[in-house]
């Protein structure tokens, strides 16, 4: 007996069957069925495949197609994922680039603002420096004067100098004109310093703001209050007590005696105030103790309007002078190196050269030297 190998190809599948033959006859009884093969057909001289082989081949093909489709789907998904990742990276890169541009723009804006602020600060500093320099120039007063920039004091006008006047209104001529008069205590000039006004001003008078004016105040000259009977000057001590010094002739009073010197300040209404430059205080009447003492510190040109006890009148009667203070109390000396008091004003009748005169009292007679 021999073996015949029969190879059949169907749908790209190879089926191998072994057919055993017992004789030469090819009838159905002599045909052996191989694995997965149907019996060999009796006619036509050819064999045919069974139905189970066809099914298996179709399933394999479907499985292969499904595998290819799955691979293709995976490839598409992978491509899509890669594209999505690339899109996300591109978006992130674009955001980063935009953020960097925004940061650069913000830094540039901040730098520009800082530069502008620095320029504005420099300009403001320059303007302040210019104003300070101008204020410093305005504050430079002629010798013996004090300056009040941007102020115009009222008062009685004594003279007016200008570019067409004789002399012209330059500062030097204005100062000389004011110094030549005893009643000129205020000199007003314009900022160009080619016009000026000399005035007699009383403390407490009108003072107006004027950006084109500078007022120069001329302090009153310093004088002594000299008690005739006791031949001694009035003095203000550092402890604010007021008394008299040792007897001395007026012309022999030393220049170093600053406690005895007072500015006689015109405060209006025929009244004066006595200001000590050494202590920057005014004399005043203390009506309770009837003593003369000193005020709180105060500049000579800034006497408050409600300070009444610092105001006096110089009364001249029959060639003699007296100082009348608050409540008509009279400044009275009780001797050398003694306290100065404020006594009630009393008049007494005396006979001089067969003529009748009225006087207050010898202890109260003073001279302004």
Secondary structure, DSSP 8 states (H G I E B T S, - for coil): --EEEEEEEETTEEEEEEEE-SSS--SGGG----TT-----SSTT-----HHHHHHHHHHHHHHHHHHHHHHHHHHHHHHHHHHHHHHHHHHHHHHHHHHHHHHHHHHHHHHHHHHHHHHHHHHHHHHHHHHHHHHHHH---TTEEEEEEEEE-SEEEEEE-TTSSS---HHHHHHHHHT-TT--EEEEETTSS-EEEEE--TTS-EEEEEEEEEEEE---EE-EEETTTTEEEEE-TTSBEEE-----GGG--TT--TT-EEEEEEETTEEEEEETTTTEEEEEETTTTEEEE-SS--TT---TT--TT-BEEEEETTEEEEE-GGGEEEEE-STTSBEEEEE---EEEEETTEEEEE--GGG-EEE-
